[in-house]
Amino acid sequence: MSRMNLAAVAPEVYKAWMAAEVAIRRGPLDATVRELVKIRVSQINRCLFCIEMHTTEARKEGETEKRIYHLNAWRESDQFTPAERAALEYAEAATELGEHGVSDEIWAEVEKNFDEGARGGLVAITAQINLWNRLGVPLRLYDAD
C-alpha cells in the first residue's frame, strides 16, 4: 500500500513538479530520448512504478520491445544511436553521481550530439525523473494499484 498521496498532502509542491514535467515535455529534447532516459534512470533507482509508466509511454511514442529489453545493457546493444548513447551515458553518470560526477568526456559527447536547448532538456529530464524516483520508491507508489 502506498504510504502517502503526496498530491493531496502537498498539492502546491506537487503541482509545481507537474508543471516542470509539462515544460520539459514541450521542450526540444526528442521524445524517444526523453523516455529512454526516464526508463534507464528508473531502472538504476529501482522504481518499479516509473519503469512501468515510462515503458508504457515509450511504446506509445513508437519505441520497440527489443530496444526496451536492451536498455538495461545498452552499451552491449547495437540498437541505440550515438545521440541516445550519449544521453544514456549522461543520465547514468548524473544519477549515480560518483566521486567525479559527470566527466568532461561524457559531457563532450552530450555537446557533440545535442544542441543547447536539447542539452538543457536532457539535464532537466534526468533531474526530474530522479526526483520522481525518489518519491516513488520511499512512498511505495507501485503498491498503490
N, C-alpha and C positions, 0 to 999 in steps of 0.2 A: 504494500500500500504506500502511496506517495506520502511523504512526510508533511508537505505543505503546498498549498496553492498560492504560489508567490504572486501571481497576477491579482489575486484577491487581497492578499495581505499587504502588498506594497505596489498598488496599482500605478502610481506616478512613475516609479522607477521602472517597472515592467513596461509601461507604455514608451518610455524613453528608449529602452533597449529594442523594442519592436520598431520604433521609428528609425533607429540606426540600421536595423536589418533591412527595412524597406529602402533606405537611402543607398545601402551597399548594393542591393539587388538592381536598383536603377542605374548604377554606375557603369563604367566602361569595361569592367572585368568580364570576360567571356563566361557565360552561364555554365558551360561544361567544366571549365577550370574551377569556377566557384564551387560547384557541387563536389568535384573530386577532392578539393581541399577540405570541405566540410566532412566528407566521409573519412578521409585519411586521418585527420586530426581526431575525429571521434573514435576511430579505431585505437589510436595511441592512448587516448584518455579513457578508453573502455566505457564509453557512454552508449549503451545499447539503444536507448530512446532515440538519440541523434543518428546513430548508424541506420536504424530502421527508417527514420524520417527522410534522411538525405539520400539513401539508396532509392527510395520511392521517388523523390524529387528528381534525381538524376535520370531515372528511367523515363519520367515524363518529359525531360529535356532531350531524350533520344539516346541516352547512354546505353551501351550494350552490357549484357550479363557478363560476357567474357572480361571486359575491362573492369567491371566492378569486382569480379572474382580475383583479378590480377592485382588489384590496387594494394593489397597488403604486402605484395612482393614486387612493386612497380619497377624497382631497379633491375630485376631479372627479366622483366617482360619487354617485348618489342611492341607493345600496344599503345605506348604513350609518346606524344610529340615532344620535341625539345622544350617547348614552352610549358607543357604540362609537367615535364620532369623538373624544370626549374622551379615551378610553383610548388610542387610536392616537396622538393628538397628544402625550399624556404619554409614551408609550413611545418615540416618536421623539426627543423632547427629552431624555429620560433616557438614551437610548442614545448620542446624538451628543454630549451634554454640551458644547455650545458655550460661548462666553465667559460667558454668563449662566445656564447650567444650565437648569432648568425655570422658566419665567417665572411670575409671580403670576397672569397671565391664564390660562395653561394649567392651573395648579393650581386656580383658581377653577372652571373647567369640570369638573374631576375632582370637586371638592366638591359641585358642583351635581348631578351625575349618579350619584354613588355614596355609599352610607352609609360610615361609618368602617371597618367590617370589610372591605367590598369595596375601599375605598381601600387598606387595608393589603395586601390580596391583589394589587391592581394593582401597587403598588410592589414587592412581593415577586416576582411573576412576571416583571416587567420585569428586575429584577436577576438572577433565576435564569436566564432564557433568555440574557441577556448572558454569564453565567458559562459556560453550555453552549456557546455560540457561540465563546467564547474558548478553549475546549478543542477543539472540533470542527474549527475552521479550522486552527490550527497543528499539530494532530496528524493532520490529513488523514483524518478519520474516514470521509468519503464513499468514499475509496478502499478501505475495509475490505471492501466487498462482494465 
